[in-house]
Amino acid sequence: MFSGWGLSWGGWLDNRRGEWWLLAQLLLITAHLLPPWPAPADWGLNIWPRPVFVVGVVLLLSGFIVAAQAFAALGSSLSPLPEAKQGNRLISQGPYQRCRHPMYEAVLLCSLGVALAIGSLLHLLLLLGLVAVLGGKARREERSLLLLHPDYAVYRSSTPAIAAGLPWLDWRN
């Protein structure tokens, strides 16, 4: 499953397979380990509102579930890089019926969940950074998928990219 990803030292230096997109994504995800800023107490709240916390936790758990489903559906086609693996198969079933990039959708759900659960503007900014990075990464990935799979254009025209109705996260042309 982890073989054939195409990671190389040269790629990290020259971004030949989109390694810099992966690096940006990993840095933003790792930054979610930072403490909330400003802390809810800085807003005069001794305790973060329970309903907002619960919604955040539910979104975080939903993101993990979507990620597990997408991970399982991809099988040997899985790669962390936006350059599609040669010989991969086009997957449009399971979570890929709902959107073309459910792994990215899962990351965004988790990020939103964390931001809501801990009440942090910093984490909300990290979410916006992930929106920008994952939207760009998905666009690069789709260029290589179009070359490998002629029927990808039809799939792309009928299925939202990451989140239906959001301009940077849903392009179907």
N, C-alpha and C positions, 0 to 999 in steps of 0.2 A: 504494500500500500504506500509506503514512504519512498519507495525506489522510483527513479525516473523523474524526480521533481525538477531536475535541471539546475539545482543550486550549485554555484561555483564561486571561487574567490574572485575570478575575473568579472563575473556578473555583478557582484557586490560593488565592484569598482566602476563598471561602465553601464550598469542597468540594462544589460542586453535582454533579459527576460522579464523586466519589470521589478527587479529586486528592490528598488527604492520605494515603490508603492508598498511592498510588503514591510519594509523597514518602518515607514511612516505609520502604517497600520499597527504594527507591534509596539511602537513607542507610545501611540495614543492609547492603546489598550492597557499597557503597563502603567501609564499615568493615572489610570483609574484607581490604583492602589494608594494614591495620595489622600490625605485626610480632607474632609469637606472644607471648602473655603468660599465665602465666609461661613463659619459654623452657624447653625440655626440659633445658638445662644447669642451670637453677634446681632441678630435681628430682634432680640428680646424674647425669643421663644425658649422656654426651659425644656420643652419636649417637642419634637417634630410631630405634626398632626398624624395620628395613627392611620386614618384612611389613605393619606398620601404615601405613607410608609408601606402599607399593605399593597397598594397598587404598584409601587416600585418593586417590591419583592415578587409579585405575581409576574410582572414584565420580565424581570431577571430570570425567573424560573422558566417562563415561556421561551425566552431566548435560548436557554440551554436545551430545551426540548427540540426547538426548531433546528438548532445546530446538530444535535444527535441524529435527527431524521435526515438532514441534508448530507451529513458525513456518511451515513449508511447508504444513502441512495447513490452517492458518487462512486463508492467503491474504488476501483483502481484508477479512475479518472481524477481523483483528488489531487490537487496541487495547491500550494500556498501562493504560487506566482500567477500573475495575470496572463502569462503566455500559456495557452492551452497545450497540454501534453499531446505529442504526436500519437496517433492511434487511439485517442480517447473516444468514447462513445457519447453521443448527444443524449442527455438525460432530460426528459420532459415530463416525467411521472412523479408521483409522490409530492414532496414539497416543491418540486420544480414545475408543477402545474399551476401553483399559486403565484410564483414569481421566478424569474430567471436566475436570481442570485440569493437563495435562501440563507446561505452562510453569512452573507453580508447583512441580510435582514436580521439574523440572529444576533450578530455583534451589535447592531444598532438597538435592538430590543434590550439587550443586556445593559448597554450604556445608558439608555433612557431609564431603565429600572434602577440602576445605581444612583443616577442623578436625583430621581424622585425619592428613593428610599432614604438617602442621607441629606437631602435638601442642600445641595451644593451648586452654586453658580459656576465654579470651576469645572465641575463634572458635566454641567450643561454645555460649557464651551468645548470640552473634550468630545462630547457627542456631536457638536457642530463640525468639529475637525474631522471626526470619523465620517460624517456625511460627505464632506468634501473629498476625502481620500478614497472612500469606498466607491463613490460615484465615479471618480476618475479611473480607479483601478478596474471597475466593471466595464467601463467604456473601452479600455485597452484590451481587456480579456475578450470582449465581443468581437473586436477586429480580427483576432486570431481564430475565434470560433467560426466566423463567417468564411474564412479561408478553408477550414477543415471540414465544415459541414454546410453544404449548399442549402439544406433545408432549415438552417438556423434562422434565415431571414423571415420565413413564415412564422416560426416559433416566436421570434422577437417582436413581430408586428401584432401578435395576439396576446402576449403575456407581459405583465408589468415587469420592469427590471428588478427593483428592490422593494419599493413601496408604492402601490397604486395611487395615482393622483398627486404625487409630490413631484414638482418639475425636475429637480436635480436627481431624483431617485426613480423616475418613471419616464422613460423615453421609448417609444414604440415605432420609430420610423427607420 
